[in-house]
Amino acid sequence: MLYEFDQQQVEASRKPLTVEPRHPGEPSDEELMERIQNRDELALEKLMKRYQAMLRSVVGRMISNDQDVTDVVEEVFLGVWNQAAHFDTAKGKAIGWIITMARRRAIDRVRRCQAYDRAEMRFRVSTETGISHFAGDDVEQEAENADTAAMFKKLLASLPEAQCTVVRMAFYRGLSQREIARETGIPLGTIKTRLELGVKKLRAAVSAIGSREEWFVAAA
């Protein structure tokens, strides 16, 4: 299932595209695909020159980072080369097949970036505070970490409400800064500032408590 904002970007990528007319005598897309199936590298180069700009437009409607757009377009043409055997003229035109591949690659890239952002945020909170992520469905694990959870709850409660909210969303739910901004309607810059301040205060509080044994006393 796509994220809500991903779906909006996908819909934007489906807007009509302008296709440059092919010059008389040039091979059709389907002819080029047949040659690519026979491992003709020159045919792939022709296809790249013909549709590179269009694919950048398709991918660019879903991904804002220019380098990521370039990477995805390169992945698409590599996919065309490696998966050429799967193309069948009876199922549709070559350009439709290629654009579908481009959209899927762009969606995959967006999802990977989201996963990376969430993991980075959780790692940052864990590393800077010394508190490992302990939320989950494993009851036994939850019991083993009850003292740490209680301590972290106390530390969070000591933060200003605004900072506490964003740290909870990042740590417990694993949301990235952008996802928190979208969900709360708060500007991304404000979210970043609140997280930085919250994490710094948590780190200072953990350092002040000291050893794990002292944690247990503080949590009691």
Disulfide bonds with the S-S distance in Angstrom:
none
